[in-house]
């Protein structure tokens, strides 16, 4: 199975989501033990999610120059 088919399979996305969801508890616990407020921890969780999505979308190979990362195109108004 080549890399393109491997990353487009729904099982991969479900497994990745489950693994990342399992990291929320330990991340919260470590943040609170270090003295972080709930606002700081929420910010860093959102920032980490942004970085993960940025890396994922940036790693997608575009088939042509007119395509957009992750397949999203701007709306024509």
C-alpha positions as CSV (number, residue, x, y, z in Angstrom):
1,X,0.0,0.0,0.0
2,X,1.5,3.3,-1.0
3,X,1.7,6.4,1.2
4,X,-1.2,8.3,-0.4
5,X,-3.6,5.4,0.2
6,X,-2.3,4.8,3.7
7,X,-3.0,8.4,4.9
8,X,-6.4,8.7,3.2
9,X,-7.8,5.7,4.9
10,X,-10.5,6.4,7.5
11,X,-8.9,4.0,10.0
12,X,-5.8,6.1,10.1
13,X,-7.8,9.2,10.9
14,X,-9.8,7.4,13.6
15,X,-6.6,6.0,15.2
16,X,-4.9,9.4,15.1
17,X,-7.9,11.1,16.7
18,X,-8.1,8.5,19.4
19,X,-4.4,8.8,20.2
20,X,-4.6,12.6,20.3
21,X,-7.8,12.5,22.4
22,X,-6.0,10.2,24.9
23,X,-3.2,12.8,25.3
24,X,-5.6,15.5,26.7
25,X,-5.7,14.1,30.2
26,X,-1.9,13.8,30.7
27,X,-1.4,17.2,29.1
28,X,-4.0,18.8,31.4
29,X,-2.5,17.1,34.5
30,X,1.0,18.2,33.7
31,X,-0.1,21.8,33.0
32,X,-2.0,22.0,36.3
33,X,1.0,20.5,38.2
34,X,3.2,23.2,36.7
35,X,0.9,25.9,38.0
36,X,-0.8,26.8,34.7
37,X,-4.3,28.3,34.7
38,X,-7.1,26.7,32.8
39,X,-6.9,29.6,30.3
40,X,-3.2,28.9,29.6
41,X,-3.8,25.2,29.2
42,X,-6.7,25.7,26.8
43,X,-4.6,28.1,24.7
44,X,-1.7,25.7,24.5
45,X,-4.0,22.8,23.6
46,X,-5.6,24.9,20.8
47,X,-2.1,26.0,19.6
48,X,-0.9,22.4,19.5
49,X,-4.0,21.4,17.5
50,X,-3.2,24.2,15.1
51,X,0.4,23.1,14.6
52,X,-0.7,19.5,14.0
53,X,-3.2,20.6,11.3
54,X,-0.6,23.0,9.8
55,X,1.9,20.2,9.5
56,X,-0.7,17.8,8.1
57,X,-2.0,20.2,5.5
58,X,1.5,21.3,4.5
59,X,2.6,17.7,4.0
60,X,-0.2,17.0,1.5
61,X,1.2,16.9,-2.1
62,X,-0.7,19.0,-4.5
63,X,-1.4,17.3,-7.9
64,X,-1.3,20.6,-9.7
65,X,-0.6,24.3,-9.1
66,X,-4.3,25.3,-8.9
67,X,-5.1,23.0,-5.9
68,X,-5.2,24.2,-2.3
69,X,-3.9,22.4,0.8
70,X,-6.3,19.8,2.2
71,X,-8.6,20.4,-0.8
72,X,-10.2,23.6,0.4
73,X,-10.9,26.3,-2.1
74,X,-12.0,29.9,-1.5
75,X,-15.6,30.7,-2.2
76,X,-16.5,32.8,-5.2
77,X,-18.8,35.6,-4.1
